[in-house]
Amino acid sequence: MTVYGKAAIAKFAKKHAAARKPLLRFLNIANTAEWPHFPAVKENFPATDYAPATGTLIFDIGGNKYRLIARVDFEEQILYIESVMTHEEYNRENF
């Protein structure tokens, strides 16, 4: 999987130091993954949700403390990170 939007992770981790390690773990897994479809994503990240209204995947990171919102093109094997936020920030958004 080719991962774009890593700057969002770097920016978030700079502000939330405790998120750095779980976000790096996410990147390590995503960079080496070959996900042909959403159920394959759930094999690596069982708590991941799909939001059909926006076409995004919502990853629970760091024991449900953080949310990583991304779009995935399974055919092209591209993951684009749209945003990273705390659980509280996510609850205020409309996903």
TORSEGU-661997 format. One record per residue: x, y, z of N, C-alpha, C in turn. Coordinates in steps of 0.05 Angstrom, whole numbers, padded with zeros to 5 digits, always signed. Example, Ala and Ser with C-alpha at 12.3 -4.5 7.8 and 13.67 -1.06 7.14 Angstrom:
2
+00264-00114+00156+00246-00090+00156+00264-00066+00156;+00257-00045+00142+00273-00021+00143+00258+00001+00157;
//
This chain:
95
+00017-00024+00000+00000+00000+00000+00018+00025+00000;+00013+00043-00018+00027+00069-00018+00011+00088-00001;+00024+00100+00019+00011+00117+00038+00018+00147+00032;-00003+00163+00028+00000+00192+00025-00012+00206+00049;-00003+00230+00055-00014+00245+00077+00001+00241+00103;+00025+00231+00101+00041+00226+00126+00046+00252+00141;+00044+00274+00128+00049+00300+00142+00027+00304+00163;+00003+00294+00158-00019+00297+00178-00011+00281+00204;+00001+00259+00200+00010+00243+00224+00033+00258+00238;+00052+00268+00223+00074+00283+00236+00064+00307+00251;+00046+00322+00240+00035+00345+00253+00020+00338+00278;+00004+00317+00277-00011+00309+00300+00007+00298+00322;+00027+00282+00314+00045+00270+00334+00062+00292+00348;+00067+00314+00333+00083+00336+00345+00067+00349+00368;+00040+00350+00364+00023+00362+00384+00015+00342+00406;+00013+00317+00399+00005+00296+00417+00027+00274+00418;+00047+00278+00434+00070+00260+00435+00063+00231+00440;+00043+00226+00457+00035+00199+00463+00024+00184+00439;+00016+00198+00419+00005+00186+00395+00027+00176+00375;+00051+00185+00379+00073+00180+00360+00077+00150+00356;+00080+00135+00377+00086+00106+00374+00063+00091+00361;+00037+00094+00370+00016+00079+00356+00012+00088+00327;+00017+00113+00321+00015+00122+00293+00037+00111+00276;+00061+00108+00287+00083+00096+00272+00077+00066+00267;+00065+00053+00287+00057+00025+00283+00037+00023+00261;+00018+00041+00260-00002+00041+00239+00012+00044+00211;+00030+00063+00209+00045+00067+00184+00060+00043+00176;+00074+00030+00195+00090+00006+00188+00072-00016+00177;+00049-00019+00188+00031-00040+00178+00019-00032+00151;+00010-00007+00149-00003+00002+00124+00017+00002+00101;+00042+00010+00106+00062+00011+00084+00068-00016+00072;+00065-00037+00088+00071-00064+00078+00046-00080+00070;+00023-00069+00075-00002-00083+00071-00009-00085+00041;-00023-00105+00034-00036-00108+00008-00065-00115+00013;-00081-00095+00014-00110-00099+00021-00126-00098-00005;-00137-00121-00013-00154-00121-00037-00182-00111-00033;-00191-00109-00007-00218-00100-00001-00219-00094+00029;-00242-00082+00037-00245-00073+00065-00242-00096+00085;-00253-00120+00080-00250-00141+00100-00220-00148+00106;-00203-00144+00086-00174-00148+00090-00163-00127+00109;-00172-00103+00107-00164-00082+00126-00171-00090+00154;-00195-00101+00158-00204-00109+00185-00188-00131+00196;-00174-00147+00180-00156-00168+00190-00133-00155+00205;-00123-00133+00195-00101-00119+00209-00111-00100+00231;-00133-00087+00225-00145-00067+00243-00175-00073+00248;-00181-00092+00266-00208-00101+00270-00228-00079+00277;-00220-00058+00290-00238-00037+00299-00243-00016+00278;-00233-00020+00254-00237+00000+00232-00266+00000+00223;-00276+00024+00218-00303+00027+00208-00302+00040+00180;-00323+00034+00165-00327+00046+00138-00350+00066+00140;-00346+00090+00130-00367+00110+00130-00376+00113+00101;-00397+00100+00093-00405+00100+00065-00413+00128+00055;-00424+00145+00073-00432+00172+00065-00408+00188+00054;-00385+00184+00066-00361+00199+00058-00341+00182+00043;-00345+00156+00043-00326+00138+00030-00299+00136+00044;-00300+00140+00070-00275+00139+00085-00274+00116+00104;-00249+00109+00111-00244+00089+00132-00237+00104+00157;-00246+00095+00180-00241+00107+00205-00226+00087+00222;-00200+00092+00226-00183+00074+00242-00182+00083+00271;-00186+00064+00289-00181+00070+00318-00152+00065+00323;-00138+00085+00333-00109+00083+00338-00104+00087+00368;-00084+00073+00378-00076+00077+00405-00097+00070+00426;-00109+00046+00422-00129+00038+00442-00153+00056+00443;-00162+00065+00419-00186+00081+00417-00182+00110+00427;-00158+00119+00430-00153+00146+00438-00153+00166+00415;-00146+00155+00391-00143+00172+00367-00158+00160+00344;-00164+00177+00325-00178+00169+00300-00161+00178+00277;-00158+00160+00258-00144+00167+00233-00165+00162+00211;-00170+00184+00196-00190+00183+00175-00175+00182+00148;-00182+00162+00132-00168+00158+00107-00187+00147+00085;-00178+00152+00061-00191+00140+00037-00172+00119+00026;-00184+00098+00016-00167+00076+00004-00177+00070-00024;-00157+00068-00042-00163+00058-00069-00151+00030-00069;-00169+00010-00066-00160-00018-00064-00147-00027-00091;-00158-00018-00113-00148-00026-00139-00119-00016-00143;-00115+00009-00137-00088+00021-00141-00070+00017-00117;-00081+00007-00094-00065+00003-00070-00054+00029-00059;-00072+00049-00056-00064+00075-00046-00082+00081-00022;-00069+00090-00001-00083+00100+00023-00076+00129+00027;-00096+00146+00028-00092+00175+00032-00103+00183+00059;-00085+00191+00076-00093+00200+00103-00104+00228+00101;-00129+00231+00109-00143+00257+00108-00138+00273+00134;-00141+00259+00157-00137+00273+00182-00132+00253+00204;-00120+00264+00226-00116+00249+00250-00127+00267+00273;-00141+00255+00291-00153+00271+00313-00156+00254+00338;-00161+00268+00360-00166+00253+00384-00195+00242+00383;-00200+00223+00401-00227+00212+00402-00248+00234+00407;-00242+00252+00424-00260+00274+00431-00265+00292+00407;-00244+00299+00392-00247+00315+00368-00264+00301+00347;-00260+00275+00344-00275+00259+00325-00305+00260+00332;-00312+00258+00357-00340+00258+00365-00354+00284+00357;-00339+00306+00354-00351+00331+00347-00354+00335+00317;-00342+00318+00301-00343+00319+00272-00367+00304+00261;-00373+00309+00237-00395+00295+00223-00384+00275+00203;-00378+00251+00213-00368+00230+00195-00390+00211+00192;
//
